[in-house]
Amino acid sequence: FLFLSKMKRGSSSSSSSNSNNGRGSFGGKGKGEVSVLKVRKWFQSLSPQEKRKTISVLDLELMEMLHKMFKRKCCNGDGFFFDMGNDVAGYSPDRPEKGELRLAEKFCFQTWKTCKIDFSFTQSVLEGDKNFENSLRFLDSQEYCDTLTVSPSLLRGKGSKFMRLLQVVSRGGFLSTPCELSFNPKTKKYECAPPSWFNGMGYYTLATFVASKFEKAIWVRYVIANSPPRKGGGGEQGGKIENRVHLQGFWEGLRKEERRQWVLSKLKLLFGCWVGPQFLCDNFETYLQYVRTFIDLLGINVDTLKTHNPDYDGKNESFIDYIFTSPFCRAFERSDRVLRQLGIQLQAAYTEKVAMDLLCESGRGGGKKKRAMVGSQNSSRKKKNAKKKKKDIKKEIKKEIKKEGKEKG
């Protein structure tokens, strides 16, 4: 691959000196250096759910920026990004108009066709970038679409599919050299410097940019998991990824027709609330997008064999994942917000069922307890009666003995 020397983003030397200003250093050369091999082995030892949580990045501003980068790429065609105001390898592209680049004003974009530099990326590398972008998922930790992770299918299985793809996306640099980490006492969080392989790139694709964020997340989680707890901070960082196995089980318990009726009834209500007739008149193209989204949803819902869904693993996980996570192409759209509300409705239905089951169990348990109490009362009554009879018999015997004694006397 052709690597371009990137101008220093904030100067790596100054950043390293700043990072050690009143902070504890965990990376880089010296005593605190963490072995890359140890980090790799630690990450590979995690379960798929733990890996998904480990690489998650929680940052709403960053998520909005990533989505705008994706939209820019879709609008103009495939290309590369670079920081604004930087003169990379002597190449200064024409700056876009002010209103054209409002992507947090942190990067510029050039398509492959308009670029004056010859990039020698192979087709397999470009396909790797595309596959990685397709596997990225937004989800909700604190707010809507404030967290980024990957599809469960990328982490499933014994092989290191995720690691192989990240090696392609990072151009061979992913988890190859230590990242410098420090603890910020003000924010009470660990901070990680960008990977050296990313700092060495003048231009980067969207997939490469995300890969650098994932590597930073892995280094931070490794230090948290393998260091003694800090007072007043340094605990769990990153997105909140819930295990929705309970919802999968609930969904599997419904018959095919019950699923279909439930989805249709909820969509009808949500569609009317979020879209409305006036919106349909003014935004017909967006309405068509809604229709396509909901047809996809019903396809996942009804097609029990999932012959058209490569992510299906026989447990309806794809349906649950579909309504609780968002790919780049659907994130931040109104139709996706409707689907998220559908997920909330499903969670509410599950909670209601659990509550009813608990009430029924307590009712059955209460009946048994009542019967047990009645039984114990009856047995105690019988014992009392038996004792009374014994006493009466003893009294009768004593009377008879006295009577016989008098007669003999």
C-alpha positions in Angstrom: 0.0 0.0 0.0 1.0 3.6 -0.5 1.4 5.3 2.8 1.7 9.1 2.9 3.5 10.9 5.7 0.9 12.9 7.6 1.7 16.3 9.0 1.7 16.1 12.8 -1.8 16.3 14.2 -1.1 18.5 17.1 2.5 17.3 17.2 3.1 13.9 18.7 6.0 15.1 20.9 3.9 17.9 22.4 0.9 15.5 23.0 3.2 13.0 24.8 4.6 15.8 27.1 1.1 17.0 27.8 -0.2 13.6 28.5 2.4 13.1 31.3 1.6 16.5 32.8 0.2 15.4 36.2 -1.1 12.1 34.7 0.0 8.5 35.0 1.3 7.0 31.7 0.5 3.4 30.7 1.8 3.1 27.2 4.8 4.0 25.1 8.3 3.0 25.8 9.6 2.3 29.3 8.4 0.7 32.4 4.7 1.2 31.8 4.8 -0.3 28.3 2.0 -2.8 27.7 2.8 -5.8 25.4 0.8 -5.8 22.2 0.7 -9.6 22.3 -0.9 -9.5 25.7 -3.6 -7.1 24.5 -4.3 -9.3 21.5 -4.5 -12.5 23.6 -6.7 -10.7 26.1 -9.1 -9.5 23.4 -9.3 -12.9 21.7 -10.1 -14.5 25.0 -13.3 -12.5 25.4 -16.7 -13.7 24.4 -18.4 -12.2 21.3 -20.7 -10.1 23.6 -17.7 -8.9 25.6 -15.7 -8.1 22.4 -18.7 -6.1 21.1 -18.7 -4.1 24.4 -15.0 -3.6 24.5 -14.7 -1.9 21.1 -17.8 0.2 21.6 -17.3 4.0 21.4 -19.7 6.3 23.3 -19.6 9.8 21.9 -22.7 11.5 20.4 -20.8 14.3 18.7 -18.4 11.8 17.0 -21.4 9.6 15.9 -23.0 12.6 14.2 -19.8 13.4 12.5 -19.3 9.8 11.3 -22.8 9.8 9.9 -22.1 13.1 8.0 -18.9 11.6 6.7 -20.9 8.6 5.4 -23.5 10.9 3.8 -20.8 12.9 2.1 -19.2 9.8 0.7 -22.6 8.5 -0.5 -23.3 11.8 -2.2 -19.9 12.3 -3.9 -18.6 8.8 -4.3 -15.9 6.8 -2.7 -12.8 8.7 -1.6 -10.7 9.7 1.4 -10.8 12.2 4.2 -8.1 14.4 5.8 -8.0 17.2 8.3 -8.9 20.7 7.3 -6.1 23.2 7.1 -3.4 20.6 6.7 -1.0 20.5 3.8 -0.5 16.8 3.2 2.5 15.7 1.2 2.6 19.0 -0.6 -1.0 18.6 -1.9 -3.5 21.4 -1.2 -7.0 20.6 -2.7 -9.4 23.4 -3.5 -11.2 24.2 -0.3 -15.0 23.7 -0.6 -17.5 26.4 0.0 -18.4 27.2 3.6 -21.9 25.8 3.5 -20.8 22.7 1.8 -18.5 21.4 4.6 -20.3 21.7 7.9 -19.2 18.3 9.2 -18.0 19.7 12.6 -15.4 21.4 10.4 -12.9 18.7 11.2 -12.1 17.1 7.9 -12.1 17.5 4.1 -13.1 15.0 1.5 -11.8 14.1 -2.0 -13.1 11.4 -4.3 -10.7 8.9 -5.9 -11.4 10.4 -9.3 -10.6 14.0 -8.3 -7.5 13.2 -6.3 -4.2 14.2 -7.9 -2.3 11.5 -6.0 -2.2 7.9 -7.3 -3.4 5.5 -4.5 -2.4 1.9 -5.1 -5.2 0.2 -3.1 -6.2 -3.2 -4.4 -9.8 -4.2 -5.0 -9.7 -6.5 -2.0 -8.7 -3.6 0.2 -11.6 -1.4 -1.0 -14.0 -4.4 -0.6 -12.7 -4.8 3.0 -13.4 -1.2 3.7 -16.9 -1.6 2.4 -17.6 -4.8 4.3 -16.4 -3.2 7.5 -18.6 -0.1 7.0 -21.6 -2.4 6.4 -21.0 -4.2 9.7 -20.9 -1.0 11.8 -23.9 -0.4 14.0 -25.1 2.6 16.0 -27.0 1.9 19.2 -28.4 3.8 22.2 -26.5 4.0 25.5 -27.6 7.3 27.0 -29.2 8.9 23.9 -30.3 7.9 20.5 -27.4 6.6 18.3 -24.7 7.8 20.7 -22.6 4.6 20.5 -20.8 2.7 17.8 -20.0 -1.0 17.6 -20.2 -3.8 15.1 -22.8 -6.4 14.0 -22.8 -9.6 16.2 -22.2 -11.6 13.0 -18.7 -10.1 12.6 -17.6 -11.5 16.1 -19.4 -14.8 15.9 -17.5 -18.1 15.4 -14.1 -19.5 16.5 -12.1 -17.7 13.8 -10.7 -14.2 14.1 -12.9 -12.7 11.3 -13.0 -9.3 13.0 -9.2 -9.2 13.4 -8.6 -10.2 9.8 -10.9 -7.5 8.5 -9.4 -4.8 10.8 -5.9 -5.7 9.5 -7.2 -4.9 6.0 -9.0 -1.7 7.1 -6.0 -0.4 9.0 -3.6 -1.4 6.2 -1.8 -3.9 8.5 -1.4 -1.6 11.5 -4.3 -2.7 13.8 -2.9 -3.6 17.3 0.7 -3.7 15.9 2.3 -1.1 18.2 1.5 0.1 21.8 -0.8 3.2 22.2 0.1 5.8 24.8 -2.5 6.0 27.6 -2.8 8.3 30.5 -5.3 9.0 33.3 -6.9 12.4 33.4 -7.6 13.4 37.0 -10.0 16.1 35.9 -12.3 13.9 33.8 -11.4 10.8 35.9 -11.1 8.8 32.7 -8.4 7.1 30.8 -7.3 8.8 27.6 -5.6 7.1 24.6 -3.5 8.7 21.9 -4.3 7.8 18.3 -2.4 4.7 17.0 0.9 5.5 15.4 -0.2 3.7 12.2 -3.1 6.2 11.9 -0.9 9.2 12.6 1.3 8.2 9.8 -1.5 8.4 7.2 -2.1 11.6 5.4 -5.4 10.4 3.9 -7.8 7.8 5.4 -11.1 6.2 4.5 -14.1 6.2 6.8 -13.4 2.6 7.7 -9.8 3.3 8.6 -10.9 6.3 10.8 -13.3 4.0 12.7 -10.7 1.3 13.1 -8.4 3.8 14.9 -11.3 4.6 17.3 -11.8 0.9 18.0 -8.2 0.3 18.7 -8.1 3.2 21.2 -11.2 1.7 22.9 -9.4 -1.7 23.2 -6.3 -0.3 24.8 -8.4 1.7 27.4 -10.5 -1.3 28.3 -7.4 -3.5 28.6 -5.9 -1.1 31.1 -9.1 -0.9 33.1 -9.5 -4.7 33.2 -5.9 -5.3 34.2 -5.2 -2.5 36.6 -6.3 -2.1 40.3 -9.4 0.2 40.7 -8.7 3.9 41.1 -10.3 6.0 43.7 -12.9 8.4 42.3 -12.8 7.3 38.7 -11.2 5.1 36.0 -14.1 2.6 36.1 -16.2 1.4 33.2 -15.9 3.6 30.1 -17.6 3.1 26.8 -21.1 2.2 25.5 -23.8 0.2 27.3 -24.5 -2.9 25.2 -27.4 -4.9 26.7 -27.7 -8.6 26.2 -31.2 -9.1 24.8 -31.3 -12.9 25.1 -34.5 -12.5 27.1 -36.2 -10.6 24.2 -35.0 -13.3 21.8 -36.6 -16.0 24.0 -39.8 -14.0 24.3 -40.0 -13.5 20.5 -39.3 -17.1 19.8 -42.2 -18.0 22.1 -44.7 -16.3 19.8 -46.3 -18.1 16.9 -45.6 -16.8 13.4 -49.0 -15.2 13.0 -48.8 -13.6 16.5 -45.5 -12.0 15.5 -47.0 -10.7 12.3 -50.1 -9.3 13.9 -48.1 -7.7 16.7 -45.6 -5.9 14.3 -48.4 -4.7 12.0 -50.5 -3.3 14.9 -47.6 -1.4 16.5 -46.3 -0.1 13.1 -49.7 1.2 12.2 -49.8 3.3 15.4 -46.2 4.4 15.3 -46.2 5.2 11.6 -49.2 7.5 12.1 -47.7 9.2 15.1 -44.2 9.8 13.7 -45.0 10.4 10.0 -48.5 11.9 9.6 -50.5 12.6 6.4 -49.0 16.1 5.8 -45.4 14.7 5.9 -46.3 12.0 3.3 -47.6 14.7 0.9 -44.5 16.9 1.3 -41.8 14.1 1.4 -42.9 11.3 -0.9 -39.3 10.1 -1.4 -38.7 9.8 2.3 -42.0 7.9 2.5 -40.8 5.4 0.0 -37.7 4.9 2.2 -40.0 4.2 5.1 -41.9 1.6 3.1 -38.7 -0.2 2.1 -37.5 -0.2 5.7 -40.8 -1.7 7.0 -40.9 -4.2 4.2 -37.4 -5.3 5.3 -38.6 -5.5 8.8 -41.6 -7.7 7.9 -39.3 -9.9 5.8 -37.2 -10.5 8.9 -40.3 -11.0 11.0 -42.2 -13.4 8.8 -39.5 -15.4 7.0 -38.7 -18.0 9.7 -36.1 -19.8 7.6 -34.2 -16.5 7.0 -33.1 -17.7 3.5 -32.5 -14.1 2.4 -30.7 -13.0 5.6 -27.0 -14.0 5.9 -26.9 -12.9 9.6 -29.6 -15.3 10.7 -28.4 -17.9 13.3 -31.7 -19.6 14.0 -32.6 -17.6 17.1 -34.3 -14.5 15.6 -31.3 -12.4 16.7 -31.4 -10.5 13.5 -34.9 -9.2 14.2 -34.0 -8.0 17.7 -30.8 -6.5 16.4 -32.6 -4.8 13.5 -34.9 -2.8 15.7 -32.4 -1.9 18.5 -29.4 -1.0 16.3 -28.9 1.1 13.2 -26.5 0.7 10.2 -25.0 3.8 8.6 -27.6 3.9 5.8 -30.5 4.1 8.3 -29.1 5.9 11.3 -30.6 9.3 12.3 -33.5 8.9 9.8 -37.0 9.2 11.0 -37.9 5.7 9.9 -35.1 4.4 12.2 -36.5 6.3 15.1 -39.9 4.6 14.5 -38.1 1.2 14.6 -36.5 2.1 17.9 -39.9 2.9 19.3 -41.0 -0.5 18.1 -38.2 -2.0 20.2 -39.3 -0.1 23.2 -42.8 -1.5 22.7 -41.4 -5.0 22.5 -39.5 -4.5 25.7 -42.7 -3.2 27.4 -44.6 -6.3 26.1 -42.0 -8.6 27.5 -42.0 -6.7 30.9 -45.8 -7.0 31.1 -45.6 -10.8 30.4 -43.0 -11.3 33.1 -45.1 -9.3 35.6 -48.2 -11.4 34.7 -46.2 -14.6 35.1 -45.0 -13.5 38.5 -48.6 -12.7 39.6 -49.8 -16.1 38.4 -47.0 -17.9 40.2 -47.7 -15.9 43.4 -51.4 -16.7 43.1 -50.7 -20.4 42.7 -48.2 -20.3 45.5 -50.7 -18.5 47.7 -53.4 -21.1 47.1 -51.0 -23.9 48.1 -50.0 -22.0 51.2 -53.7 -21.5 52.1 -54.4 -25.2 51.6 -51.4 -26.0 53.7 -52.6 -23.7 56.5 -56.1 -25.2 56.4 -54.6 -28.7 56.5 -52.4 -27.8 59.5 -55.3 -26.3 61.3 -57.4 -29.4 60.7 -54.6 -31.7 62.0 -54.1 -29.6 65.1 -57.9 -29.7 65.7 -57.8 -33.5 65.4 -55.0 -33.7 67.8 -56.9 -31.6 70.3 -60.0 -33.7 69.9 -57.9 -36.9 70.4 -56.3 -35.5 73.6 -59.8 -34.5 74.9 -61.1 -38.0 74.2 -58.1 -39.6 76.0 -58.8 -37.3 79.0 -62.5 -38.2 79.0 -61.7 -41.9 78.8 -59.2 -41.6 81.7 -61.8 -39.8 83.8 -64.4 -42.5 83.1 -61.8 -45.2 84.1 -61.1 -43.3 87.4 -64.8 -43.0 88.1 -65.3 -46.8 87.4 -62.4 -47.6 89.8 -63.7 -45.4 92.6 -67.2 -46.9 92.1 -65.8 -50.5 92.3 -63.9 -49.6 95.4 -66.9 -48.3 97.2 -68.9 -51.4 96.3 -66.2 -53.7 97.7 -65.9 -51.6 100.8 
